[in-house]
Amino acid sequence: MANKTSRKPAKIAKPTLLAGGNPQIAKADGDAPVQAYIAAMPGWKRDVGRTLDALIVRTVPGVRKAVKWNSPFYGIDGQGWFLSFHCFTNYVKVAFFRGASLRPLPPGKSNHKEVRYLDIREEDGLDEAQMRTWIRQAAALPGWVP
């Protein structure tokens, strides 16, 4: 008779939440780390992350994904990154790296001339039609290359 060893399922550690509830996810390319980041987003912010990711994927087929500096990044191969988002205490901040070229301009200004932001608060909701327009425009521009 074969000797069977019982194995306990490996425990998967929950990501650490940094200041503002931002998940700490190791830098990595691909959908898996982005999905891990979104799954670790706290409370209502997780739904915002899921919605943003789905809008981006539907609007930009073949979009490139990665987690860098504890934020999901979205880009086009050979063009650079066009968008990222990050959790803060009271909102999710979407960064458009060439946002100054988008119409209408996203409302949040930056110290960087080209960058514009959109802060999404729980009570605000998300204008998905406007977001799709910005995503489409942003993906068509040369992206940011770190």
C-alpha positions as CSV (number, residue, x, y, z in Angstrom):
1,M,0.0,0.0,0.0
2,A,1.4,3.4,-0.9
3,N,2.2,5.8,1.9
4,K,0.0,8.9,1.5
5,T,1.2,12.1,3.0
6,S,-1.4,14.6,3.8
7,R,-0.6,18.1,2.7
8,K,-2.1,21.3,4.0
9,P,-3.0,23.8,1.4
10,A,-0.5,26.6,1.1
11,K,-1.5,29.8,2.8
12,I,-1.6,32.7,0.5
13,A,-0.5,35.8,2.3
14,K,-2.8,38.8,1.8
15,P,-1.0,41.8,0.4
16,T,0.0,44.5,2.8
17,L,-2.0,47.7,2.5
18,L,0.2,50.8,2.4
19,A,-0.9,54.3,3.3
20,G,-4.4,55.1,2.1
21,G,-5.2,51.4,1.6
22,N,-2.9,51.0,-1.5
23,P,-2.0,47.3,-2.0
24,Q,1.6,46.5,-2.0
25,I,2.1,44.2,-5.0
26,A,5.6,43.3,-6.3
27,K,6.6,44.7,-9.7
28,A,5.6,42.3,-12.5
29,D,4.3,42.3,-16.0
30,G,1.0,40.8,-17.1
31,D,-2.6,40.5,-16.1
32,A,-2.0,38.4,-13.0
33,P,-0.3,41.0,-10.8
34,V,-2.9,43.6,-11.9
35,Q,-5.7,41.2,-10.8
36,A,-3.9,40.6,-7.5
37,Y,-3.7,44.4,-7.0
38,I,-7.4,44.8,-7.8
39,A,-8.4,41.9,-5.5
40,A,-6.5,43.5,-2.6
41,M,-8.0,47.0,-3.1
42,P,-10.1,47.7,0.0
43,G,-13.9,48.1,0.1
44,W,-15.6,50.1,-2.6
45,K,-12.3,50.8,-4.3
46,R,-12.2,47.2,-5.5
47,D,-15.3,47.7,-7.6
48,V,-13.7,50.9,-9.1
49,G,-10.6,48.9,-9.9
50,R,-12.6,46.1,-11.6
51,T,-14.6,48.6,-13.6
52,L,-11.5,50.5,-14.7
53,D,-9.7,47.3,-15.7
54,A,-12.8,46.1,-17.7
55,L,-13.2,49.4,-19.5
56,I,-9.6,49.5,-20.4
57,V,-9.6,45.9,-21.7
58,R,-12.8,46.5,-23.8
59,T,-11.6,49.8,-25.1
60,V,-8.0,48.8,-26.0
61,P,-7.8,45.2,-27.2
62,G,-4.4,43.7,-26.5
63,V,-3.5,46.3,-23.8
64,R,-0.3,45.6,-22.0
65,K,-0.6,45.4,-18.2
66,A,1.9,45.6,-15.3
67,V,2.2,46.5,-11.7
68,K,4.9,49.1,-11.0
69,W,5.5,51.2,-7.9
70,N,2.4,49.6,-6.3
71,S,0.1,50.7,-9.1
72,P,-1.5,49.0,-12.1
73,F,-0.1,50.4,-15.4
74,Y,-1.7,50.1,-18.8
75,G,0.1,50.6,-22.1
76,I,0.7,49.6,-25.7
77,D,3.7,47.5,-26.7
78,G,6.3,49.7,-28.3
79,Q,4.5,52.9,-27.3
80,G,4.8,53.1,-23.5
81,W,2.2,53.5,-20.7
82,F,-0.9,55.6,-21.1
83,L,-2.7,55.2,-17.7
84,S,-2.3,54.0,-14.2
85,F,-4.3,54.2,-11.0
86,H,-3.5,54.2,-7.3
87,C,-5.5,54.0,-4.0
88,F,-5.6,56.8,-1.6
89,T,-7.6,57.1,1.6
90,N,-10.8,58.7,0.2
91,Y,-10.4,58.1,-3.6
92,V,-8.8,56.2,-6.4
93,K,-6.5,58.4,-8.5
94,V,-6.4,57.7,-12.2
95,A,-3.3,59.2,-14.0
96,F,-3.3,59.9,-17.7
97,F,0.4,60.3,-18.6
98,R,-0.4,62.4,-21.7
99,G,-3.6,63.8,-20.2
100,A,-3.0,67.4,-21.2
101,S,-3.7,66.2,-24.8
102,L,-7.1,64.7,-23.9
103,R,-10.4,66.5,-24.6
104,P,-12.1,67.4,-22.5
105,L,-9.2,67.7,-20.1
106,P,-9.4,65.4,-17.1
107,P,-10.0,67.8,-14.1
108,G,-6.9,67.0,-11.9
109,K,-3.8,69.1,-12.5
110,S,-0.3,67.8,-12.0
111,N,3.2,69.2,-11.4
112,H,4.1,67.4,-14.6
113,K,3.0,69.4,-17.7
114,E,1.6,66.4,-19.6
115,V,-0.1,64.5,-16.7
116,R,-3.7,65.0,-15.7
117,Y,-5.6,63.1,-13.0
118,L,-9.2,62.0,-12.3
119,D,-10.0,61.3,-8.6
120,I,-12.8,58.9,-8.2
121,R,-14.6,59.1,-4.8
122,E,-17.1,56.6,-3.5
123,E,-20.0,59.1,-3.7
124,D,-19.0,60.3,-7.2
125,G,-19.6,57.2,-9.3
126,L,-17.8,56.9,-12.6
127,D,-18.9,58.4,-15.9
128,E,-18.0,55.3,-18.0
129,A,-18.7,56.9,-21.3
130,Q,-16.3,59.8,-20.6
131,M,-13.8,57.3,-19.2
132,R,-13.9,55.2,-22.4
133,T,-13.4,58.4,-24.5
134,W,-10.3,59.4,-22.4
135,I,-8.9,55.8,-22.5
136,R,-9.4,55.6,-26.3
137,Q,-7.6,59.0,-26.8
138,A,-4.8,58.2,-24.3
139,A,-4.1,54.8,-25.9
140,A,-3.7,56.5,-29.3
141,L,-1.0,58.9,-28.0
142,P,2.7,58.1,-27.5
143,G,2.9,56.8,-24.0
144,W,5.2,57.4,-21.1
145,V,8.4,55.4,-21.0
146,P,10.2,55.4,-17.6
